[in-house]
Amino acid sequence: MSMDNRVEIYADGACKGNPGRGGWGAWLSFAGKEKELFGGEAMTTNNRMELMAVIKALEALTRRCEVRVYTDSTYVHKGISEWIKSWKARGWRTADKKPVKNDDLWRQLDALAQQHDIEWVWVKGHAGNAGNERADVLTNKGVETV
């Protein structure tokens, strides 16, 4: 597939207090067009907001796409590309038999991820990556909505 058909998503989440007031943001770029998404929750965690950013971005896609998702969250990156296979095999339990935290959002993300061809890319946060910085700005807008 050519670059023209790839959707680039930069997703980010944050919390003021953990748990506390949280926000998520996502910047989508496709064939020269852009879309900005953001939102917030009154009482949440940083990890939930990181997951929500990716979920909301993928929900915005109207058809199967080739997608590159950039996240600065090791939790999201490793969770979706490594840990989730084991969690599902164990019935959404961790290696030490505890329920997977945020499994409601992981299940949602898993279902959405299967509707697209996704490459998951981890980027260092606050390191001058333009897409990541834009997602961070949107995340802060999301926090302000709460």
Contacts in CASP RR format, 6 or more apart in sequence:
PFRMAT RR
TARGET T0000
AUTHOR 0000-0000-0000
METHOD contacts of the structure
MODEL  1
MSMDNRVEIYADGACKGNPGRGGWGAWLSFAGKEKELFGGEAMTTNNRME
LMAVIKALEALTRRCEVRVYTDSTYVHKGISEWIKSWKARGWRTADKKPV
KNDDLWRQLDALAQQHDIEWVWVKGHAGNAGNERADVLTNKGVETV
1 66 0 8 1.000
1 117 0 8 1.000
4 31 0 8 1.000
5 31 0 8 1.000
5 65 0 8 1.000
5 66 0 8 1.000
6 30 0 8 1.000
6 65 0 8 1.000
6 66 0 8 1.000
6 67 0 8 1.000
6 68 0 8 1.000
7 28 0 8 1.000
7 29 0 8 1.000
7 30 0 8 1.000
7 61 0 8 1.000
7 65 0 8 1.000
7 66 0 8 1.000
7 67 0 8 1.000
7 68 0 8 1.000
8 28 0 8 1.000
8 29 0 8 1.000
8 30 0 8 1.000
8 67 0 8 1.000
8 68 0 8 1.000
8 70 0 8 1.000
9 26 0 8 1.000
9 27 0 8 1.000
9 28 0 8 1.000
9 29 0 8 1.000
9 54 0 8 1.000
9 57 0 8 1.000
9 58 0 8 1.000
9 67 0 8 1.000
9 68 0 8 1.000
9 69 0 8 1.000
9 70 0 8 1.000
10 26 0 8 1.000
10 27 0 8 1.000
10 70 0 8 1.000
10 71 0 8 1.000
10 129 0 8 1.000
10 131 0 8 1.000
10 132 0 8 1.000
10 134 0 8 1.000
10 135 0 8 1.000
11 24 0 8 1.000
11 25 0 8 1.000
11 26 0 8 1.000
11 50 0 8 1.000
11 53 0 8 1.000
11 54 0 8 1.000
11 57 0 8 1.000
11 69 0 8 1.000
11 70 0 8 1.000
11 71 0 8 1.000
11 76 0 8 1.000
11 135 0 8 1.000
12 24 0 8 1.000
12 25 0 8 1.000
12 26 0 8 1.000
12 50 0 8 1.000
12 53 0 8 1.000
12 71 0 8 1.000
12 72 0 8 1.000
12 73 0 8 1.000
12 132 0 8 1.000
12 135 0 8 1.000
12 136 0 8 1.000
12 138 0 8 1.000
12 139 0 8 1.000
13 22 0 8 1.000
13 23 0 8 1.000
13 24 0 8 1.000
13 25 0 8 1.000
13 46 0 8 1.000
13 49 0 8 1.000
13 50 0 8 1.000
13 52 0 8 1.000
13 53 0 8 1.000
13 73 0 8 1.000
13 135 0 8 1.000
13 139 0 8 1.000
14 22 0 8 1.000
14 23 0 8 1.000
14 24 0 8 1.000
14 46 0 8 1.000
14 49 0 8 1.000
14 136 0 8 1.000
14 139 0 8 1.000
14 140 0 8 1.000
14 143 0 8 1.000
15 21 0 8 1.000
15 22 0 8 1.000
15 23 0 8 1.000
15 44 0 8 1.000
15 45 0 8 1.000
15 46 0 8 1.000
15 49 0 8 1.000
15 143 0 8 1.000
16 22 0 8 1.000
16 143 0 8 1.000
18 45 0 8 1.000
18 46 0 8 1.000
19 43 0 8 1.000
19 44 0 8 1.000
19 45 0 8 1.000
20 42 0 8 1.000
20 43 0 8 1.000
20 44 0 8 1.000
20 45 0 8 1.000
21 40 0 8 1.000
21 41 0 8 1.000
21 42 0 8 1.000
21 43 0 8 1.000
21 44 0 8 1.000
21 143 0 8 1.000
21 146 0 8 1.000
22 40 0 8 1.000
22 41 0 8 1.000
22 42 0 8 1.000
22 44 0 8 1.000
22 46 0 8 1.000
22 49 0 8 1.000
22 142 0 8 1.000
22 143 0 8 1.000
22 146 0 8 1.000
23 38 0 8 1.000
23 39 0 8 1.000
23 40 0 8 1.000
23 41 0 8 1.000
23 44 0 8 1.000
23 49 0 8 1.000
23 52 0 8 1.000
23 139 0 8 1.000
23 140 0 8 1.000
23 142 0 8 1.000
23 143 0 8 1.000
23 145 0 8 1.000
23 146 0 8 1.000
24 38 0 8 1.000
24 39 0 8 1.000
24 40 0 8 1.000
24 49 0 8 1.000
24 50 0 8 1.000
24 52 0 8 1.000
24 53 0 8 1.000
24 56 0 8 1.000
24 139 0 8 1.000
24 142 0 8 1.000
25 36 0 8 1.000
25 37 0 8 1.000
25 38 0 8 1.000
25 39 0 8 1.000
25 53 0 8 1.000
25 56 0 8 1.000
25 135 0 8 1.000
25 138 0 8 1.000
25 139 0 8 1.000
25 141 0 8 1.000
25 142 0 8 1.000
26 36 0 8 1.000
26 37 0 8 1.000
26 38 0 8 1.000
26 53 0 8 1.000
26 54 0 8 1.000
26 56 0 8 1.000
26 57 0 8 1.000
26 60 0 8 1.000
26 135 0 8 1.000
26 138 0 8 1.000
27 34 0 8 1.000
27 35 0 8 1.000
27 36 0 8 1.000
27 37 0 8 1.000
27 131 0 8 1.000
27 134 0 8 1.000
27 135 0 8 1.000
27 138 0 8 1.000
28 34 0 8 1.000
28 35 0 8 1.000
28 36 0 8 1.000
28 37 0 8 1.000
28 57 0 8 1.000
28 60 0 8 1.000
30 65 0 8 1.000
35 60 0 8 1.000
36 134 0 8 1.000
36 138 0 8 1.000
37 53 0 8 1.000
37 56 0 8 1.000
37 57 0 8 1.000
37 60 0 8 1.000
37 138 0 8 1.000
38 138 0 8 1.000
38 139 0 8 1.000
38 141 0 8 1.000
38 142 0 8 1.000
38 145 0 8 1.000
39 56 0 8 1.000
39 141 0 8 1.000
39 142 0 8 1.000
39 145 0 8 1.000
40 49 0 8 1.000
40 52 0 8 1.000
40 142 0 8 1.000
40 143 0 8 1.000
40 145 0 8 1.000
40 146 0 8 1.000
41 48 0 8 1.000
41 49 0 8 1.000
41 52 0 8 1.000
41 146 0 8 1.000
42 146 0 8 1.000
45 102 0 8 1.000
47 73 0 8 1.000
47 75 0 8 1.000
47 76 0 8 1.000
47 101 0 8 1.000
47 102 0 8 1.000
48 102 0 8 1.000
48 105 0 8 1.000
49 139 0 8 1.000
50 71 0 8 1.000
50 73 0 8 1.000
50 75 0 8 1.000
50 76 0 8 1.000
51 76 0 8 1.000
51 102 0 8 1.000
51 105 0 8 1.000
51 106 0 8 1.000
51 109 0 8 1.000
52 105 0 8 1.000
53 71 0 8 1.000
53 135 0 8 1.000
53 139 0 8 1.000
54 69 0 8 1.000
54 71 0 8 1.000
54 76 0 8 1.000
54 80 0 8 1.000
54 109 0 8 1.000
55 105 0 8 1.000
55 108 0 8 1.000
55 109 0 8 1.000
55 112 0 8 1.000
57 69 0 8 1.000
58 67 0 8 1.000
58 69 0 8 1.000
58 109 0 8 1.000
58 112 0 8 1.000
58 113 0 8 1.000
58 115 0 8 1.000
58 116 0 8 1.000
59 112 0 8 1.000
61 67 0 8 1.000
61 115 0 8 1.000
61 116 0 8 1.000
64 115 0 8 1.000
64 116 0 8 1.000
64 117 0 8 1.000
65 116 0 8 1.000
65 117 0 8 1.000
66 116 0 8 1.000
66 117 0 8 1.000
67 116 0 8 1.000
67 117 0 8 1.000
67 118 0 8 1.000
67 119 0 8 1.000
68 118 0 8 1.000
68 119 0 8 1.000
68 121 0 8 1.000
69 118 0 8 1.000
69 119 0 8 1.000
69 120 0 8 1.000
69 121 0 8 1.000
70 121 0 8 1.000
70 122 0 8 1.000
70 123 0 8 1.000
70 129 0 8 1.000
70 131 0 8 1.000
70 132 0 8 1.000
70 135 0 8 1.000
71 77 0 8 1.000
71 120 0 8 1.000
71 121 0 8 1.000
71 122 0 8 1.000
71 123 0 8 1.000
72 122 0 8 1.000
72 123 0 8 1.000
72 124 0 8 1.000
72 125 0 8 1.000
72 126 0 8 1.000
72 132 0 8 1.000
73 122 0 8 1.000
74 122 0 8 1.000
77 120 0 8 1.000
77 121 0 8 1.000
77 122 0 8 1.000
79 106 0 8 1.000
80 109 0 8 1.000
80 110 0 8 1.000
80 113 0 8 1.000
80 120 0 8 1.000
81 120 0 8 1.000
84 106 0 8 1.000
84 110 0 8 1.000
86 95 0 8 1.000
87 93 0 8 1.000
87 94 0 8 1.000
87 100 0 8 1.000
87 103 0 8 1.000
87 106 0 8 1.000
88 110 0 8 1.000
90 97 0 8 1.000
92 99 0 8 1.000
92 100 0 8 1.000
92 103 0 8 1.000
92 106 0 8 1.000
92 107 0 8 1.000
93 99 0 8 1.000
93 100 0 8 1.000
94 100 0 8 1.000
100 106 0 8 1.000
123 129 0 8 1.000
123 132 0 8 1.000
125 132 0 8 1.000
125 136 0 8 1.000
126 132 0 8 1.000
126 133 0 8 1.000
126 136 0 8 1.000
END
